[in-house]
Amino acid sequence: MAQLDTREKLAILADAAKYDASCASSGTAKRNSRDGKGIGSTEGMGICHAYAPDGRCISLLKILLTNSCIFDCHYCINRKSSNVRRARFTADEVVRLTLSFYKRNYIEGLFLSSGIIGSSNYTMEQLVEVARSLREDHDFRGYIHLKTIPDADPELVHKAGLYADRVSINVELPTSGGLKRLAPEKSEARIEGAMGDMKSAIVETGDATKRFKSAPRFAPAGQSTQMIVGADAATDGDIVRKASTLYDRFGLRRVYYSAFSPIPDASAVLPLQRPPLMREHRLYQSDWLMRFYDYQPAEVVAAADPATGMLPLDIDPKLAWALRFREHFPVDVNRAPRERLLRVPGLGVKAVDRIVAARRWRRLRLDDVARLTVSIAKVRPFVIAEDWRPVALTDRAELKPLVAPRPKAQQMELFG
Ligand code: SF4
């Protein structure tokens, strides 16, 4: 590996890390250094959840320890056979970079992942050493998200949880067939085994910290995972079912969906084109429906096209479900229980809660509902209000064009 200075390594290893989308940082424990002890904080300016257009989470130093790897996962730009420029940080370099970025107020924390160098255990040791040194040698109280390696010794993976706010293990692909084909050195059983161990440790230490104030914290922001979308033949239905199983079995905080992006010198087993970004967006919306709107996975899957198993791209999955199951509408905003109001396209959780609070005092008219939503045109066919009843509107075959967002006009290419 050529001798590179820190700036060159940073350019390579920050760019290599942008393919990992699982770096949002919500829900961690509050820590700060206002009492003059230590440095850093997970509060104050707060941890930013925004992503730069190229996929980087903008408030974290998001890097790989190295982009060298002994594995050869087909979809990965860092795989052994990839012809990319390689770089490697030492653990100490990552510690110094994190501290200097933090002190300049560029970042609020660190997201650290790595290709596998030497062995899974050696790599995991290096990742843990970064987090240990930040916490123990420098009393760093900012946010740390460590990507863990499922093949590493469970004790090492456990150590990662003692220093990091969040840990994540990528399931990579939604089906075991896809994983075998595209990442033959990885094993679904080992990935899920590591996630299971992590869940047990999080639950156990969570119980202990409730009873004993001094009990060590363990990954207080929980664990997350990422699935690559569009690299294999898995349908949206397969992805929704897999995500729901992962939430149930491993108590994940988040499943992230990352649209596969074609990489230079890609393997012939990969598709030539990336899936539409809208597909990734629709999957996030369906994830939202399961976590905050009480939809069962089977209901979300029922919103997909039965022939292809894919969610529509032109309308969101909640609207798709409502158009397909019109017998559940219209819903009376003055009487219906909260869970039925949550099914109304165009009404978010906040709007529903405001409706439930406001109707205790008076009967709501359509104008009242309109003030709570971005598009009353989308809501109108699906609700009954004091002064509004959609006469047979939900039965109309041509309802979709009335409620679907209009496609944005696109500039034609001059030399297309
Ligand atoms: S193990 Fe990780 S870094 Fe290595 S090739 Fe596979 S996905 Fe890429």
Residues whose N, C-alpha, C, O or C-beta is under 5 A from the ligand:
A	BS01	SF4	C69 F71 D72 C73 C76 N78 R79 S114 G115 I116
